[in-house]
Amino acid sequence: MINLLFVSSSLSGEDSRSERVARELIAALGQTRIYERRLGDGSIPHLSGEYLQAIMTAPGNRTPRQYSLAKRGEAYIEDVEAADAIVIAAPMYNFSIPSTLKAWLDHITQAGRTFRYTAEGRPEGLLKDKKVYVVASRGGIYTGESPVKPLDFQEPYLRHMLGFIGLTDVSFVHVEGQRISPAAAEAGLNKARQTIAQIAPLAQAA
């Protein structure tokens, strides 16, 4: 049984397409021990100057207030460290990701903790050997030969940030066309489910 971290970031609650398909993916992956982080409820704080000062201060030199602030970010990192696999439900908001998901990435991207720079000045991610699945829902269609493909700042950004901290084994499940028409939305869901059907046997065999 693997430990799976499920990070959901939609503001739509039970109506979220990304979360619905992500749960279908989790079910298809087989026996997992699931821990959830729900970001869409506003529980995750965005970064502040005070918080940045806290995490940039050596642990032994932190004030009680700084220790309390840094502890939250540390908890998010420990979630990732404890996981064998991660499923992220990420809707596209304004061509990118929800600010809550950006905040989560900001919390877990910490120098000396989840990445470092080598002597040659190259970044090295420290969170390794974990499989990541991203269920990316979109109102339009941004894959293939779509004329609006250059406007997709959701997938490239997530691939870059996850890879920067060492999470390079990333598979995307696209849920597209959700705001075009009922027929396009259904076709997008069916295509996503076909992707899940291809991914699940490979994951179970790994």
N, C-alpha and C positions, 0 to 999 in steps of 0.2 A: 504494500500500500504506500502510495506516495503522498507527500505533503503538498497541498496545492493552495496557493494564495490567490484569492479572487478579488480584484480591485474593480469596483464599478464607479462610474463617474457621471452618469446621466442625471439630469434634473427632472426627468419625466416619471420617475417612480415605476409603478407597475406597467405603464404604457411604453417603457423604454424598449426599443427594438434591440439595441446593443446588449442590454442585460438579458433579454429573453433568449437571444441566440447564444450568448455566452453560457447560459445555464444549460442549453441543449448541448453545447460543446463539452462542458464539464461532465454531463451525464454520459456522453459518448466515450469520454476518455477512460471510463471504467472506475475501479475502486480507488478512491482518493480520500484523504483526510483534508477537509476544506476549512480554511480560515478566511473570513471576509473582511474587507475594508470598504465601507460604503462612503464615498466622498461627496456624493450629490446632496447629502443632507446638511451640508454646511459645517460639518464637524471639524474639517481640516482647516487650520489657519493659513493664510498666505504669509509669506515671509515679511519680517519687519527688521528695521535697523538693530533693534535690541536683540532680536533672535540671532541675527548674523553675528553680532558681537559675542554672543554666548557660545556659538559653535566654533568660533575662531579662537576662543580662549582655551588654553590647555585645560583638560579636565581637573587637574590638581589645583588650578588657580581660579576656578570659577566661584563666584559668589553663590549663595543659596538660590537667589533669583535666577542666575544664569544656568545653574544646574537644573532647575525646574524647567526652564525653557528648552534647553538642549535635550532633555529627556524625551520629549515628544518626537523629535526627529529621529532619535536613537531607536525608538519603538518601531517606527516605519522601516528603518534599515534592518532591524532584527526580524521583522516579518519576512523580508526578502531573503535574508540569510537562512532562515529556517525552511524555506520552500524549496521543493525539488522542481516544481513547475509553477508558472504564474499565468493566470488568465486576466486580461485587462479588457473591460468593456468600455469602448471609447467612441462616443458619438462625435460627429463633426459639427463644431460650432464655428460659424464664420470662417470656414475653410481650414480650421485648425482643431485644437482639442479644447475641452472645457478648462476653465481657469483652475478648477479644483484638481484636475489631473496634473496640470502644470505645477501646482503647489506641491503635490505629492512627489513629483520628480525633483522639484527644488529641494525638498526635505531629504531625499535619499541620495542626492548628488553632493557628496561632501569630500573635499580633499583630504587625503590621508586615511579615509575611512572606506569609501567605495571607489575611489580612483586616486592615482598618484601620477606624478611626472617622473620619467626615467632620467638618468644622468644625461641622456642625449636630448632631453626636453620633450620627449614624446609622451602623450597621455597613455596610461595603462588602466583599464578597468579591473576592479578587484572582486566584483561579483561574477563568478564564473560557474560553468557547468550546470546551468539551469535552462530549462526550456520555457519559452514565452510564447503565448498565443494572444493575439490582439484581435478582438471582434470590433471592427470599425464600421459603424453605420453612417450612411450619408443620405441626404435628401435627393441628391442628383447622382450622376454616374461619372466617375473620375478615372476608371481603369480603361485598359485597351487603347483604342484610338479616339477616345473622347476629346472633343475640342476644349473642354475645361480641365483636362488633366493637369496643366501647369498650375492650376489654382489649388491643387491638393497639397496643403502644408501639414496635413494630419499624419499621414504615413511616413513621409521623409523625416519629419521632426521626431516622431516616436522611435524610428529605427536609429537615428543618430544618438539621441539621448540614452536609450537603452544600451546601445553598443558602447557608448562612452564609459559607462560604469561596468562593462564586461558582459552584458546580456546580449550576446550576438546571435544566438540561435532563436530567431523570431519568425513565427508564421502568422500571416494575416488572414482573417476571414472577413471579406467585405460584404456588407449588407447594404446594397445600393438601390437607388431609385425610389426611396421611401416617400418622397414628396412630389413625385412626378404624376402618378395616377395610381388607383388601386391595382390595376393590372401590373404596372411596373414595380410596385411595392411587393406584390406577391412573387413576381419573377425574381426580384432581388433576394427575397427570403429563400426561395427554392435553390437559387445558385449558392447561397451561403451554406445551406444544408448539404448540398453536394460536396462543397469543400470540406465540411466536417466529416462526411462519409469517407473522404479520401485521407484525411488527417488521422482519424481515430485509430485505424488498424496499425498505422506506422508507430503511433505513440504507444500503443499497447504492446507492440513487439520490441520496443526499445529496452 
